[in-house]
């Protein structure tokens, strides 16, 4: 016989040899496991496949039958034997496990013959493309989780892993292809990062984004309007359920060049700035919240050149109070009640101006410096002169007309 490879043994009452993955014995065995017979020199030899013991049968030799079956794929120490698909080169046979892929390609346009993807890893610079040429399918592998809990894929970092070890890596090294996409179509959470109470290092962050590009942002979020007249939902929500009596716990904080810049307190929602706040081409608008009807809301707007305060007279009508700055002059102004104090006509009450050590006037009169009056009167004539001088100075200041 040209059967040469020994892969195990099987015994029907005694030990025999295995050849080419089969066993032969001169002792009868169940016909269901017989492959063929050999008759030589008056002796009949039946060839059988290794098998599992039969329930209620194989009395006295079930242990050897089970061992013969297990020896087909296990070493004596319990480890799995190498699985070697036929036709592999000597180099490929050194792989621990090989998964055969049909028409594996080295580049999308240059298919090779049947190849193998080794679980030992890939050669740097020669990474295979697991996709056949002309394959127009949307995906190569699909997995559906249909309930029952648990995970489709569960990957863990071992106790010996270090800062330079990563469970998974993805690189967009060429072309215009993308990385991950999480398309949420139903009710679940597309991506969840959970920081557990067992963390022991402050550096064990849930998500780290590092910016090294000079042209593209590290994070971009787009809020697109849905079809029709409906408005989109929130683009992002930050929810805090912390009840800190001291209100020192922060929901988020940011730094500028290593210095504290600002934070949002978790309990009160208070916005705390530690650096200057600059508003360019817009206004800081403070008003009553939405529990107050629109027509009854007080409002203060801080613009680059003025501060306007809307003081309610009656529903839908407000007094206007404004402080403006122009050049060296600073003014306090008021407006009669109107529906829109931003566009109302304002009257100047007080003018302040910087030159000459400070100038002041009222009711729109040009500011003047501090006035000097005549000396105290001593008789009727000097009294009259002093009164007239005071009148002129008050007119100059705009206090009387």
C-alpha positions as CSV (number, residue, x, y, z in Angstrom):
1,X,0.0,0.0,0.0
2,X,1.1,3.5,-0.7
3,X,-0.4,4.9,2.5
4,X,2.4,6.5,4.4
5,X,1.3,9.2,6.9
6,X,0.6,8.0,10.5
7,X,-2.0,10.2,12.2
8,X,-3.3,8.1,15.0
9,X,-4.5,4.7,16.2
10,X,-7.6,2.8,16.9
11,X,-8.2,-0.5,18.6
12,X,-11.0,-3.0,18.4
13,X,-9.8,-5.1,21.4
14,X,-6.1,-4.5,20.5
15,X,-3.9,-1.7,19.1
16,X,-3.5,-1.2,15.4
17,X,-2.0,1.3,13.0
18,X,-3.5,4.3,11.3
19,X,-2.5,5.1,7.7
20,X,-3.5,8.1,5.7
21,X,-6.0,9.2,8.3
22,X,-7.7,5.8,8.6
23,X,-7.3,2.7,10.8
24,X,-7.2,-0.9,10.0
25,X,-8.0,-3.9,12.2
26,X,-8.5,-7.6,11.8
27,X,-11.2,-7.6,14.5
28,X,-14.8,-6.8,13.4
29,X,-16.3,-3.5,14.1
30,X,-19.7,-1.8,13.4
31,X,-20.3,-1.8,9.6
32,X,-21.3,1.9,9.7
33,X,-17.7,2.8,10.2
34,X,-16.1,0.4,7.7
35,X,-14.6,2.1,4.6
36,X,-13.3,-0.9,2.7
37,X,-11.7,-4.4,3.1
38,X,-8.3,-5.9,2.2
39,X,-8.0,-9.6,1.7
40,X,-4.4,-10.9,1.6
41,X,-3.0,-14.4,2.4
42,X,-6.3,-15.6,3.5
43,X,-6.7,-12.8,6.1
44,X,-9.4,-10.2,5.9
45,X,-8.5,-6.6,7.0
46,X,-11.2,-4.0,7.4
47,X,-10.4,-0.3,7.2
48,X,-12.3,2.1,9.5
49,X,-12.3,5.9,10.3
50,X,-11.6,7.2,13.8
51,X,-14.8,7.9,15.6
52,X,-16.5,8.7,18.9
53,X,-17.6,5.9,21.2
54,X,-21.1,4.7,20.8
55,X,-23.6,5.2,23.6
56,X,-24.5,1.8,25.2
57,X,-21.7,0.1,23.2
58,X,-17.9,-0.3,22.9
59,X,-17.8,-2.0,26.3
60,X,-14.3,-2.4,27.5
61,X,-12.5,-0.2,24.9
62,X,-14.5,3.0,24.7
63,X,-11.6,4.9,26.3
64,X,-9.1,3.9,23.6
65,X,-11.7,4.7,20.9
66,X,-12.2,8.2,22.3
67,X,-8.4,8.8,22.6
68,X,-7.9,7.7,19.0
69,X,-10.6,10.2,17.9
70,X,-9.0,13.1,19.9
71,X,-5.5,12.3,18.7
72,X,-6.5,13.1,15.1
73,X,-6.4,16.9,16.0
74,X,-4.7,17.1,19.4
75,X,-1.1,16.8,20.5
76,X,-0.3,14.7,23.6
77,X,-0.2,17.9,25.7
78,X,-3.7,18.9,24.7
79,X,-2.7,21.6,22.2
80,X,-4.1,21.6,18.7
81,X,-2.1,20.2,15.8
82,X,-1.2,22.4,12.9
83,X,-3.9,22.6,10.2
84,X,-2.2,22.6,6.8
85,X,-4.5,23.0,3.8
86,X,-3.1,21.0,0.8
87,X,-0.9,22.8,-1.7
88,X,0.8,25.3,0.6
89,X,4.5,26.2,0.2
90,X,7.0,25.1,2.9
91,X,7.1,28.7,4.1
92,X,3.4,29.0,4.5
93,X,3.2,25.7,6.4
94,X,5.1,27.4,9.3
95,X,2.0,29.5,10.1
96,X,0.2,28.5,13.3
97,X,-3.2,28.7,11.5
98,X,-4.1,29.7,8.0
99,X,-7.5,30.7,6.7
100,X,-8.0,30.1,3.0
101,X,-9.4,33.0,1.0
102,X,-10.5,32.6,-2.6
103,X,-8.7,34.8,-5.1
104,X,-6.8,37.0,-2.6
105,X,-5.3,40.1,-4.2
106,X,-2.2,42.0,-3.5
107,X,-3.6,45.1,-5.0
108,X,-7.2,45.8,-6.1
109,X,-6.2,45.5,-9.8
110,X,-3.8,42.6,-9.6
111,X,-5.3,39.4,-8.4
112,X,-3.1,36.5,-7.4
113,X,-4.0,32.8,-7.3
114,X,-5.6,31.3,-4.2
115,X,-3.9,32.7,-1.1
116,X,-3.9,32.5,2.7
117,X,-4.3,35.1,5.4
118,X,-2.2,34.0,8.4
119,X,-3.3,34.7,11.9
120,X,0.3,35.2,12.8
121,X,0.2,38.6,11.1
122,X,1.1,40.3,7.8
123,X,4.4,41.4,6.4
124,X,5.0,45.2,6.6
125,X,4.6,46.8,3.2
126,X,2.9,43.7,1.7
127,X,-0.5,43.8,3.3
128,X,-3.1,41.8,1.3
129,X,-6.4,43.2,0.1
130,X,-9.2,40.8,1.2
131,X,-11.5,41.5,-1.7
132,X,-11.8,40.0,-5.2
133,X,-11.4,42.1,-8.3
134,X,-14.8,43.3,-9.6
135,X,-16.5,42.5,-6.3
136,X,-19.3,45.1,-6.1
137,X,-20.8,43.9,-2.8
138,X,-21.4,46.5,-0.1
139,X,-19.5,44.5,2.5
140,X,-17.3,41.4,2.7
141,X,-18.5,40.1,6.1
142,X,-21.7,40.8,7.9
143,X,-22.7,39.7,11.4
144,X,-26.1,40.1,13.0
145,X,-26.7,40.2,16.7
146,X,-30.2,38.9,17.2
147,X,-30.6,39.2,20.9
148,X,-29.6,37.1,23.9
149,X,-27.1,39.6,25.3
150,X,-23.3,39.6,25.0
151,X,-21.1,40.7,22.1
152,X,-20.5,39.6,18.6
153,X,-16.8,40.5,19.1
154,X,-15.1,40.9,22.5
155,X,-11.5,42.1,22.6
156,X,-9.6,42.6,25.9
157,X,-6.3,44.2,26.9
158,X,-4.2,41.7,28.9
159,X,-2.4,42.3,32.2
160,X,1.0,42.5,30.3
161,X,-0.2,45.1,27.8
162,X,1.5,48.5,27.9
163,X,1.0,52.1,26.8
164,X,2.2,51.3,23.3
165,X,-0.1,48.3,22.8
166,X,-3.5,48.8,21.0
167,X,-6.3,46.2,20.7
168,X,-7.2,47.4,17.2
169,X,-5.6,49.7,14.7
170,X,-6.9,51.3,11.5
171,X,-5.0,53.5,9.1
172,X,-6.3,55.5,6.1
173,X,-2.9,55.4,4.3
174,X,-3.9,56.1,0.8
175,X,-6.9,57.0,-1.4
176,X,-10.0,58.8,-0.3
177,X,-11.6,56.0,1.6
178,X,-12.9,56.4,5.2
179,X,-12.6,54.6,8.5
180,X,-15.6,53.7,10.7
181,X,-19.3,54.6,10.1
182,X,-22.0,54.1,12.7
183,X,-25.4,54.5,11.0
184,X,-28.1,54.6,13.7
185,X,-31.4,53.5,12.1
186,X,-33.5,52.3,15.0
187,X,-33.4,52.7,18.8
188,X,-30.0,51.7,19.9
189,X,-26.8,53.6,20.9
190,X,-24.4,53.7,17.9
191,X,-21.2,54.2,20.0
192,X,-20.9,54.1,23.8
193,X,-17.8,54.8,26.0
194,X,-18.2,53.8,29.6
195,X,-15.8,55.0,32.3
196,X,-16.2,52.5,35.1
197,X,-15.5,53.2,38.8
198,X,-12.5,50.7,38.7
199,X,-10.2,53.2,36.9
200,X,-7.1,53.8,38.8
201,X,-5.3,56.4,36.7
202,X,-6.4,59.9,35.7
203,X,-4.8,59.4,32.3
204,X,-7.2,56.5,31.5
205,X,-9.5,58.7,29.4
206,X,-12.4,57.3,27.5
207,X,-11.7,59.1,24.2
208,X,-8.5,60.9,23.2
209,X,-8.3,63.0,20.0
210,X,-4.9,64.3,19.0
211,X,-4.6,67.0,16.4
212,X,-1.4,67.1,14.3
213,X,-2.7,68.4,11.0
214,X,-2.4,72.1,10.0
215,X,-5.3,72.0,7.5
216,X,-8.1,69.7,8.8
217,X,-10.0,69.8,12.0
218,X,-9.7,66.8,14.4
219,X,-13.5,66.7,15.1
220,X,-16.4,68.0,12.9
221,X,-20.1,67.7,13.6
222,X,-22.8,68.6,11.1
223,X,-26.4,69.3,11.9
224,X,-28.4,68.8,8.7
225,X,-32.1,69.8,8.4
226,X,-34.4,66.8,7.9
227,X,-36.8,66.6,5.0
228,X,-39.8,68.9,5.3
229,X,-40.4,71.7,7.8
230,X,-39.3,69.8,10.9
231,X,-36.2,71.1,12.7
232,X,-33.3,68.8,13.6
233,X,-32.7,67.6,17.1
234,X,-29.8,68.8,19.3
235,X,-26.4,68.2,17.7
236,X,-24.9,67.5,21.1
237,X,-26.1,67.2,24.6
238,X,-24.1,67.4,27.9
239,X,-26.1,66.0,30.7
240,X,-25.1,66.2,34.4
241,X,-26.9,64.5,37.3
242,X,-24.3,65.6,39.9
243,X,-25.7,67.3,43.0
244,X,-22.7,69.1,44.4
245,X,-23.6,71.4,47.3
246,X,-20.4,73.3,46.8
247,X,-20.9,73.5,43.0
248,X,-17.2,72.9,42.3
249,X,-17.7,69.7,40.2
250,X,-17.3,70.5,36.5
251,X,-19.1,69.1,33.6
252,X,-16.4,70.3,31.1
253,X,-13.3,72.5,31.3
254,X,-10.8,73.8,28.8
255,X,-7.3,75.2,29.0
256,X,-5.3,77.6,26.9
257,X,-1.5,76.9,26.5
258,X,-1.5,75.1,29.8
259,X,-3.5,77.7,31.7
260,X,-7.1,77.3,32.9
261,X,-9.4,79.1,30.5
262,X,-13.0,78.1,31.5
263,X,-15.4,75.5,32.8
264,X,-19.0,74.7,33.2
265,X,-20.2,73.7,36.7
266,X,-22.1,70.4,36.9
267,X,-24.7,71.3,39.4
268,X,-25.6,74.9,38.6
269,X,-24.7,74.9,34.9
270,X,-22.7,78.1,35.6
271,X,-20.2,79.2,33.0
272,X,-16.9,80.3,34.6
273,X,-14.3,82.1,32.5
274,X,-10.7,82.3,33.6
275,X,-9.4,84.3,30.6
276,X,-10.7,87.2,28.6
277,X,-13.9,86.7,26.5
278,X,-13.8,88.4,23.1
279,X,-17.0,88.9,21.0
280,X,-16.3,90.0,17.4
281,X,-19.1,91.5,15.2
282,X,-21.9,90.3,17.5
283,X,-23.6,91.0,20.8
284,X,-23.8,89.4,24.2
285,X,-27.6,89.0,24.7
286,X,-29.0,88.4,28.2
287,X,-32.7,88.1,28.8
288,X,-35.4,86.5,31.0
289,X,-35.8,82.8,30.4
290,X,-38.5,81.1,28.4
291,X,-40.8,80.9,31.5
292,X,-41.5,84.6,30.9
293,X,-43.6,85.4,27.8
294,X,-41.7,87.1,25.0
295,X,-43.5,90.4,25.5
296,X,-42.6,90.7,29.2
297,X,-38.9,89.9,29.1
298,X,-36.2,92.2,30.3
299,X,-33.1,92.3,28.2
300,X,-29.6,93.5,28.1
301,X,-27.4,93.5,25.0
302,X,-23.7,94.2,25.0
303,X,-22.4,95.4,21.6
304,X,-19.0,96.5,20.6
305,X,-19.9,100.2,20.9
306,X,-22.9,100.2,23.3
307,X,-24.8,98.5,26.1
308,X,-28.6,98.6,25.7
309,X,-31.1,97.7,28.4
310,X,-34.7,97.1,27.7
311,X,-36.8,97.9,30.8
312,X,-40.4,96.8,30.6
313,X,-43.2,99.3,30.7
314,X,-46.1,97.1,29.7
315,X,-46.4,94.0,27.6
316,X,-44.7,94.6,24.2
317,X,-43.4,98.0,25.2
318,X,-40.0,98.9,26.7
319,X,-38.0,101.9,27.9
320,X,-34.6,102.0,26.3
321,X,-31.4,102.8,28.3
322,X,-28.1,102.9,26.5
323,X,-24.5,103.6,27.2
324,X,-22.4,104.4,24.1
325,X,-18.8,105.1,23.4
326,X,-17.4,107.1,20.4
327,X,-13.9,108.3,20.3
328,X,-13.1,110.2,23.5
329,X,-16.8,110.6,24.4
330,X,-18.9,108.3,26.6
331,X,-22.7,109.0,26.9
332,X,-25.7,107.9,28.8
333,X,-28.9,107.9,26.8
334,X,-32.6,107.1,27.2
335,X,-35.5,106.4,24.8
336,X,-39.2,106.7,25.1
337,X,-41.2,103.4,25.3
338,X,-41.3,101.5,22.0
339,X,-41.7,98.0,20.7
340,X,-38.1,97.8,19.7
341,X,-35.6,99.8,21.8
342,X,-32.8,98.8,19.5
343,X,-34.1,101.0,16.8
344,X,-35.7,103.8,19.0
345,X,-34.6,107.4,19.0
346,X,-32.3,108.1,22.0
347,X,-31.8,111.3,23.9
348,X,-28.5,112.0,25.6
349,X,-28.6,112.7,29.3
350,X,-25.0,112.8,30.3
351,X,-21.8,113.3,28.2
352,X,-18.3,112.4,29.5
353,X,-15.2,113.3,27.5
354,X,-11.5,112.6,28.2
355,X,-9.6,115.8,27.1
356,X,-8.5,118.5,29.5
357,X,-8.5,116.2,32.5
358,X,-12.1,115.2,32.0
359,X,-15.2,117.0,30.7
360,X,-18.8,116.7,31.6
361,X,-22.2,117.9,30.3
362,X,-25.9,117.1,30.4
363,X,-28.8,116.8,28.0
364,X,-26.7,116.7,24.9
365,X,-24.6,119.8,25.4
366,X,-21.0,119.6,24.3
367,X,-18.9,118.5,27.4
368,X,-16.8,121.1,29.0
369,X,-14.2,121.0,31.8
370,X,-14.8,121.9,35.4
371,X,-16.0,125.5,35.6
372,X,-14.6,128.2,37.9
373,X,-17.1,130.8,39.4
374,X,-16.6,134.2,40.8
375,X,-15.7,134.8,44.4
376,X,-18.3,134.9,47.1
377,X,-20.4,138.0,47.0
378,X,-20.0,140.7,49.6
379,X,-22.8,143.2,48.6
380,X,-25.7,143.5,46.2
381,X,-23.5,144.2,43.2
382,X,-21.2,141.2,43.7
383,X,-24.2,139.0,44.5
384,X,-25.8,139.9,41.2
385,X,-22.6,139.2,39.3
386,X,-22.2,135.8,41.1
387,X,-25.7,134.8,40.2
388,X,-25.3,135.6,36.6
389,X,-21.9,133.8,36.5
390,X,-23.5,130.6,38.0
391,X,-26.4,130.8,35.5
392,X,-24.0,130.9,32.6
393,X,-21.9,128.0,33.9
394,X,-25.0,125.8,34.5
395,X,-26.2,126.6,30.9
396,X,-22.7,125.6,29.7
397,X,-23.0,122.3,31.5
398,X,-26.5,121.7,30.1
399,X,-28.2,121.6,33.5
400,X,-30.4,124.6,32.7
401,X,-31.4,126.2,29.4
